[in-house]
Amino acid sequence: MQPSVVYTTFHHPESGANVVTTENSDWATNCPEYKVTAVQVIKVSSPSSWQQRNQAFSKQQTDFLPKHKRIKAKQ
């Protein structure tokens, strides 16, 4: 990566990447502008409140799955 460039995946909800993107979309395709977002990076010592709520929600949703599917979902 070049200096001043930030990269993250948005395929996994745990990353929270879609939370920091804007509501702007491409004029031609109406696709969200996931690839162009200004960010400020700071060092933290614990997950944010959003991440904690998301982790609790994800666990709650996983707990609804039958046991055999729950094991597969955690992999």
N, C-alpha and C positions, 0 to 999 in steps of 0.2 A: 504494500500500500504506500502511496505517496504521502508525505507529510501533509497534514490538514485534511486528510480524507478519512472518513469513518465508514466501516462496513459492518453489517450485521445481517443475519438471516431473519426473515419474517415468517418462515414456514412453521415455526413452533410458537404457540401462544405465550409460553413462558418467557420468551424474549421481550415481550412488550413492545416490539418494534412498531407495530401499527398504531400504537398510542401516540407516538411522537410525530407521526406524519401529519401533513396538513390535509384539509378537506378539498384542496385544489385538484383539478383533474385535467388531463390532456384535452385540448379543444377538439381534436379530430376523433379520438376513440372514447373519450369520457372515462378513460382508465385513471385511477388515482395516481398521483405523482409520488409513488413510493421511493423512487430513486433520487429525488431531489428534495432534501429537507435540511434546513439549518439545525445544527445541534450544538449544545454546550456540554462538554464532557467534564465531569468532576468525579473524584475518587470518593467512594462511600464505604462504610463499614458494615452495612446490613441492607437487606432488601427494602425497597420502598414500600409504603403502605399499599400502593396499587399491586405490587408484586405479591405481598403477603395475602391480600384479598383474593388475587387470582389463584395462588397456590391452594388456598382453602377451598375455593370454588371448584378447582380441578379435582381435588381429592374427593369432595362431596359428589361430583359427577361420576368419578371412577367407582365410588362405593355403590352406586346404583347398578353397576354391571354385575352380571353373574360371576361367580368366583373364577371360572375358567377363562373368561374374557378379561377379567381384571388383571390377571397375571400377564396376559399378552399386551394389554394397554400400557403397562409400566415398562415394557422392554423398549 
